[in-house]
Amino acid sequence: MSNVFYRAVNKELLEVDYGEGIYLYDTAGKRYIDAASGAAVSNLGHAHPVVLEAMMKQAGKVAFSHLSRWTSKPIQELADLVAEVAPGDLSKLYLVSGGSEATESALKMARQYYVERDGQSSKYRIISRWKSFHGNTLGALSMTGDGRRKKYTPLLLDFPHIAPAYCYRCPFDKKPESCGVECAQDLERCIKTEGAEYVAGFISEPVGGAACGAIVPHRNYSKIVRQICDQYDILMIDDEVMAGFGRTGSLFAIDDFEVVPDLICAAKGMSAGYSPLGAVIASQKIYDAFKQGSGVFVHGHTYGGNPLSAAVALSVVRVLIKDKIAANARTVGAYLLNRLKETLLRFPFVGDVRGKGLLLGVEIVKDKTSKEPYPLAKGMAARLTQTLAEHGVIVYPGTGNADGVNGDQFLVTPPLILTKDQADELVAAMRDAFTAFGKTI
Ligand SMILES: Cc1ncc(COP(=O)(O)O)c(C=O)c1O
């Protein structure tokens, strides 16, 4: 009997021994392709020598100092590097320890920004989308739009959600030919209903992640959102916790949508799993409001800005830039997407294969034509994930896509160092797993 309180207390887990590049090895010596990168985290793969060296060097100097009293070279250099590569005038780095802390911080920063700017303000609500995931702490979960909310509804903030940008199951029943990006226009309807004087921000993932299986919005989606946010004096918050730092084929996913948000939330790929770290990257306008206002963001977490995590992230971001890792994610991602489409769409239970860069998703359906999902009780996502693991492939499953309860999907988010040969190896293993799984339905 273990004394670990696992997430799923009745589930049997693999026991990891070590990792190397895109592979993980269990304690029995079996090798797996980490096609989940944990949860889109290990973007440089496992045991990257440059990052390990930076980590050891900083640990030997000083691992922890508190941000209320100490600054350090690693955080300053990290902030300068991020300012160089971040979109537009986004340049001020607020450091925390993970994705939920980042989105939670953005929520509070947005609220306090209006108080600093206007003296007092009624603006506090954050609008988000259904089929989104912004984290599990209560503020972040209030913005999240998926089943992770259900058991905690009484504890959540009363924040509104708009329609998802979900072309495969368009909530407005549009086809590409008739699409007027109604899902983006839905933001304006929501703001008018709520009253702009109560709304501080709109948060969204530039390419959807854990709650939807790599949904890529219409190419004009973010531009329309930016225009609506400007019109109603609302901050545009770009949650790149999963999509950022190379995963979609650009350092920031929003760059491809030609828009500059007011705040970016980052985590995961920024330190690539070598040390917990998250951040909010703020525009000059927001920073100035704090500087010219009270001068204090009334917030903070103990480990935010610790020198060890910052030194790790600094080495990760340097490797990302020097080795052109985002460009690799773009090229190998496009190759892998094509290969997955030609291989998996042949199976009768695969409805859609989609994504951008190496943020890819596969949606499972009972009927390809009607897109009817399997009932949740059939456990398709979990069972298929299990079969894939037996064939040496780890993916990231999710449910609720079709109607909030039923509808299975999984993410394919391998490390961004994936080569074309490794992509072929991954597709071959997945084809074998799908063939075996098909016989069990
Ligand atoms: C888009 C997005 N935002 C926020 C989070 C929460 O991050 P964390 O699990 O590090 O708290 C996640 C995690 O998957 C995410 O994908």
The ligand as an SDF file (V2000), in Angstrom:
LIG
                    3D

 16 16  0  0  0  0  0  0  0  0999 V2000
   -3.6080   26.7430  -21.1150 C   0  0  0  0  0  0  0  0  0  0  0  0
   -3.3070   26.3460  -19.7060 C   0  0  0  0  0  0  0  0  0  0  0  0
   -3.4250   27.2640  -18.7210 N   0  0  0  0  0  0  0  0  0  0  0  0
   -3.1700   26.9500  -17.4350 C   0  0  0  0  0  0  0  0  0  0  0  0
   -2.7750   25.6720  -17.0800 C   0  0  0  0  0  0  0  0  0  0  0  0
   -2.5080   25.3400  -15.6270 C   0  0  0  0  0  0  0  0  0  0  0  0
   -1.1460   25.1080  -15.4570 O   0  0  0  0  0  0  0  0  0  0  0  0
   -0.6020   24.3180  -14.1710 P   0  0  0  0  0  0  0  0  0  0  0  0
   -1.0570   22.9100  -14.3330 O   0  0  0  0  0  0  0  0  0  0  0  0
    0.8950   24.4670  -14.2910 O   0  0  0  0  0  0  0  0  0  0  0  0
   -1.1420   24.9750  -12.9750 O   0  0  0  0  0  0  0  0  0  0  0  0
   -2.6350   24.6970  -18.0750 C   0  0  0  0  0  0  0  0  0  0  0  0
   -2.2350   23.3180  -17.7300 C   0  0  0  0  0  0  0  0  0  0  0  0
   -2.3870   22.4000  -18.4880 O   0  0  0  0  0  0  0  0  0  0  0  0
   -2.9060   25.0440  -19.4210 C   0  0  0  0  0  0  0  0  0  0  0  0
   -2.8000   24.1410  -20.4090 O   0  0  0  0  0  0  0  0  0  0  0  0
  1  2  1  0
  2  3  1  0
  2 15  2  0
  3  4  2  0
  4  5  1  0
  5  6  1  0
  5 12  2  0
  6  7  1  0
  7  8  1  0
  8  9  2  0
  8 10  1  0
  8 11  1  0
 12 13  1  0
 12 15  1  0
 13 14  2  0
 15 16  1  0
M  END
$$$$
